[in-house]
Amino acid sequence: MKKVNLSQHSDSPSLKNINIKIGIVVSEWNEAITNALKEGALAVLREAGIAQKQIVIHSVPGSFELPLGALMLIDSDDSIGAIICLGCVIQGETRHFEFISQAVANGIMNVSLDYAIPVIFGVLTCDTMEQAQDRAGGKYGNKGVEAAYTCLKMIETLQKLQ
């Protein structure tokens, strides 16, 4: 199977006057990786014409805290219409990795379903730091770019349905 850079998109979402805020919740754990993810996401949002005042960035200690961080952000500002969750979990010597990855994925999905807004999973779950670097601006693109693109596509979908 050929590995490709998934961060290159040929079609940009067609958004009409967005009057919502987009939240970005970023894990501080593996900060070099998560900062690269955040910068990738911000670049996509800016390119799409999202104003800085429409972007709210909130940090949490680790990826496990991303779902609660998203929930807290939604509860603190009712103009939040979508959230991008960015984190990085790297396999260690124990099964901790599996529990954290599964809990984060389920938690993010539950926040999205409970609040009926896009809450995007932009969490790397890698075996090694090298794999994380390859997916945070390296040879396989930037998962933050992909997460922001997904967020914009979901906002576009919501606009079409309303």
Sequence and secondary structure as in RCSB ss.txt:
>XXXX:A:sequence
MKKVNLSQHSDSPSLKNINIKIGIVVSEWNEAITNALKEGALAVLREAGIAQKQIVIHSVPGSFELPLGALMLID
SDDSIGAIICLGCVIQGETRHFEFISQAVANGIMNVSLDYAIPVIFGVLTCDTMEQAQDRAGGKYGNKGVEAAYT
CLKMIETLQKLQ
>XXXX:A:secstr
     TT  S         SEEEEEEESTTHHHHHHHHHHHHHHHHHTT  GGGEEEEEESSGGGHHHHHHHHHH
H TTEEEEEEEEEEE  SSTHHHHHHHHHHHHHHHHHHHHTS EEEEEEEESSHHHHHHTEEETTEEHHHHHHHH
HHHHHHHHHHH 
